[in-house]
């Protein structure tokens, strides 16, 4: 067992969970051998412990019922996060990997997350070669991390390396449920890149598509949505419903929880139906 992963009992609970939580976050995993969801969660937590550098304290509730009782565990897997001797978060059930990363990221950043942030900062500072080097290293070190594949694809699209971006996006399959929709939306950025740089406007609608595409690539999604909405208002069937499809791609990029998505879905619906 690595020096980050421990089987915890009465004898070492104080040392592993309490004392070590002053040095780095401790994630307690209450589990049992007969529990199916526990078996799903276990390898994920072990992988992420090594990636994020937290202590994983595994407590078998069959063998340590009193500890489970003390913590009020009623269903498993039951996961608690300890920092500085105190519980700061908890969840019950086997969360999918992206959700698990989301919870952990509130308290600790993985090495990959730190490097992704660094790559973004370098890109924003205009140091494109440095940013590219970081993305290439991340892809080599974490080939199965679909979050990295997505962010790197967005970078390569902006840099005009569309084949590389497409290759990364095609590696995200339908069974990567948490990433697939976003990957399909990011593929639309390739279309935006082509519209922005290659489209030769022949009329007002083409001009709006081109302007919206360039704005979307800059991350100015509100103004981009306005341009695409105008296309829908003027001719909703233009170029195989290009305006509507472009808006839907941005909704998928932003996510359903985004205020912009909600606002412009309503506006789009008004013109479509």
C-alpha positions in Angstrom: 0.0 0.0 0.0 1.3 3.5 -0.9 2.2 6.0 1.8 -1.1 7.8 0.9 -3.5 4.9 1.3 -4.2 3.3 4.6 -6.5 0.7 6.1 -7.8 2.4 9.2 -8.9 0.8 12.5 -9.3 1.9 16.1 -5.5 1.5 16.6 -4.4 4.0 13.9 -7.5 6.2 13.5 -6.1 9.1 15.5 -2.7 9.0 13.7 -4.0 8.6 10.2 -7.2 10.6 10.1 -6.7 13.3 12.8 -3.0 14.0 12.9 -2.3 13.6 9.2 -5.2 16.0 8.3 -3.1 18.8 9.6 -0.5 18.1 7.0 -2.8 17.4 4.0 -6.5 16.6 3.4 -7.6 13.1 4.5 -10.5 11.4 2.6 -12.2 8.7 4.7 -13.9 5.9 2.7 -16.4 3.9 4.8 -16.9 0.6 2.8 -17.6 -3.1 3.1 -16.6 -6.1 1.0 -20.2 -7.0 0.0 -21.0 -3.4 -1.2 -21.1 -3.1 -5.0 -20.9 0.7 -5.3 -17.9 0.5 -2.9 -16.0 -1.6 -5.4 -16.8 0.9 -8.1 -15.5 3.8 -6.0 -12.4 2.2 -4.5 -10.1 2.3 -7.6 -11.2 5.8 -8.4 -10.4 7.1 -4.9 -7.0 5.2 -5.0 -6.2 6.7 -8.4 -7.1 10.2 -7.3 -5.2 9.9 -4.0 -2.0 9.5 -6.0 -3.0 12.3 -8.4 -4.2 14.9 -5.8 -1.8 13.8 -3.0 -4.5 13.4 -0.3 -4.5 10.6 2.3 -7.1 7.9 1.7 -8.2 6.3 4.9 -10.3 3.1 4.2 -12.5 1.9 7.0 -14.2 -1.5 6.7 -17.5 -1.0 8.4 -17.9 -4.7 9.0 -14.7 -4.8 11.0 -15.0 -1.4 12.6 -18.7 -0.9 13.3 -18.1 1.3 16.3 -16.2 3.9 14.2 -19.0 3.8 11.6 -21.5 4.3 14.4 -19.6 7.2 15.9 -19.7 8.9 12.5 -23.4 8.2 11.9 -22.8 6.1 8.8 -26.1 4.7 7.6 -25.3 3.9 3.9 -22.1 3.0 2.1 -19.9 4.0 0.5 -19.9 7.0 2.8 -17.0 9.5 2.1 -15.8 12.2 4.4 -13.1 14.9 3.8 -11.1 16.0 6.8 -8.8 19.1 7.0 -7.1 20.3 10.2 -8.8 17.7 12.3 -12.3 18.7 11.1 -14.8 17.2 8.7 -15.3 19.8 5.8 -17.4 17.8 3.4 -19.1 14.4 2.8 -21.1 12.4 0.3 -22.8 9.0 0.1 -22.7 6.8 -2.9 -20.3 6.2 -5.8 -19.9 9.5 -7.6 -18.7 9.5 -11.3 -15.1 10.7 -11.7 -15.8 14.2 -12.9 -18.2 14.9 -10.0 -15.6 13.4 -7.6 -12.9 15.7 -9.0 -15.3 18.6 -8.6 -15.8 17.9 -4.9 -12.1 17.4 -4.3 -11.1 20.5 -6.3 -12.9 22.6 -3.7 -10.2 21.7 -1.1 -7.1 20.5 -3.1 -5.8 20.9 -6.6 -4.3 17.9 -8.5 -0.9 18.3 -10.2 -2.8 18.1 -13.5 -5.2 20.9 -12.5 -2.3 23.1 -11.4 -0.6 22.6 -14.8 -3.8 23.2 -16.7 -4.2 26.6 -14.9 -0.6 27.3 -15.7 -1.1 26.5 -19.4 -4.1 28.9 -19.5 -2.1 31.7 -17.8 0.7 31.2 -20.3 -1.7 31.3 -23.2 -3.4 34.5 -21.9 0.0 36.1 -21.5 0.8 35.4 -25.2 3.4 32.7 -24.4 1.9 30.2 -26.8 4.9 27.9 -27.2 5.1 27.5 -23.4 1.4 26.8 -23.1 1.6 24.2 -25.9 4.5 22.5 -24.2 2.5 22.1 -21.0 -0.5 20.7 -22.9 1.7 18.2 -24.7 3.3 17.1 -21.5 -0.1 16.7 -19.8 -1.4 14.6 -22.7 1.6 12.3 -22.5 1.5 12.0 -18.7 -2.3 11.6 -18.3 -3.5 10.0 -21.6 -6.8 8.8 -20.1 -7.7 12.1 -18.5 -10.6 13.4 -20.7 -10.7 16.8 -19.0 -7.1 17.4 -20.2 -8.1 16.2 -23.7 -11.0 18.7 -23.8 -9.0 21.7 -22.7 -6.0 20.8 -24.9 -8.4 20.4 -27.9 -9.8 23.9 -27.2 -6.2 25.3 -27.2 -5.3 23.6 -30.4 -8.4 24.9 -32.1 -7.5 28.4 -31.2 -4.0 27.8 -32.6 -5.4 26.5 -35.8 -4.2 22.9 -35.3 -7.6 21.5 -36.2 -6.5 17.9 -37.0 -4.8 17.6 -33.6 -7.9 18.9 -31.9 -10.2 16.6 -33.8 -8.0 13.6 -32.9 -8.3 14.5 -29.2 -12.1 15.0 -29.4 -12.6 11.7 -31.3 -10.9 9.9 -28.4 -13.8 10.9 -26.2 -16.5 8.3 -26.8 -20.2 8.1 -26.0 -19.5 5.9 -23.0 -17.4 8.8 -21.5 -20.8 10.1 -20.5 -19.6 13.1 -18.4 -17.4 14.5 -21.3 -19.1 13.4 -24.5 -21.6 16.2 -24.9 -19.0 18.8 -24.1 -16.6 17.2 -26.6 -19.3 17.3 -29.3 -19.8 21.0 -28.5 -16.0 21.7 -28.6 -16.0 20.1 -32.1 -18.3 23.0 -33.1 -15.5 25.3 -32.2 -13.7 23.8 -35.2 -16.6 24.9 -37.4 -16.4 28.4 -35.7 -12.7 28.6 -36.4 -13.3 27.9 -40.1 -16.2 30.4 -40.3 -14.1 33.0 -38.5 -11.0 32.6 -40.7 -12.2 31.2 -44.0 -15.8 32.2 -44.6 -16.1 34.8 -47.4 -19.4 36.6 -46.6 -21.7 36.9 -49.5 -24.6 38.5 -47.5 -25.6 39.8 -44.1 -26.3 36.3 -42.8 -22.8 35.1 -43.6 -21.4 38.2 -42.0 -23.3 37.5 -38.8 -22.2 33.8 -38.7 -18.6 34.9 -39.2 -18.8 37.6 -36.5 -20.5 35.2 -34.1 -17.9 32.5 -34.7 -15.0 34.9 -34.0 -16.7 36.1 -30.8 -17.3 32.5 -29.6 -13.6 31.7 -30.1 -12.7 34.7 -28.0 -15.0 33.4 -25.2 -17.4 36.3 -25.7 -20.4 33.9 -25.7 -23.1 36.5 -25.0 -22.3 38.6 -28.1 -21.8 35.5 -30.1 -25.3 34.2 -29.2 -26.8 37.6 -30.2 -25.2 37.3 -33.6 -26.4 33.7 -34.1 -29.9 34.6 -32.8 -30.1 37.3 -35.5 -29.4 34.7 -38.1 -32.3 32.6 -36.7 -34.5 35.7 -36.7 -33.7 36.5 -40.3 -33.7 32.9 -41.7 -33.9 30.0 -39.4 -33.2 27.5 -42.2 -30.1 29.2 -43.5 -27.2 26.9 -44.3 -29.0 23.8 -42.7 -30.1 25.8 -39.6 -26.5 27.1 -38.9 -27.7 29.8 -36.5 -29.7 27.4 -34.3 -26.9 24.7 -34.3 -24.3 27.3 -33.4 -26.4 28.5 -30.4 -27.0 24.9 -29.2 -23.2 24.3 -29.5 -22.6 27.3 -27.2 -25.3 26.0 -24.7 -23.5 22.7 -24.5 -20.2 24.5 -24.0 -21.6 26.6 -21.2 -23.7 23.8 -19.6 -27.4 23.8 -18.7 -26.8 25.7 -15.4 -25.4 28.8 -17.1 -27.6 31.9 -16.9 -26.7 32.6 -20.6 -27.9 29.2 -21.6 -31.2 29.7 -19.9 -31.7 33.2 -21.2 -30.9 32.4 -24.9 -32.7 29.0 -24.9 -35.9 31.0 -24.1 -35.1 33.5 -26.8 -34.3 30.8 -29.4 -37.5 28.9 -28.5 -39.6 32.1 -29.2 -38.3 32.3 -32.7 -38.4 28.6 -33.5 -42.0 27.7 -32.3 
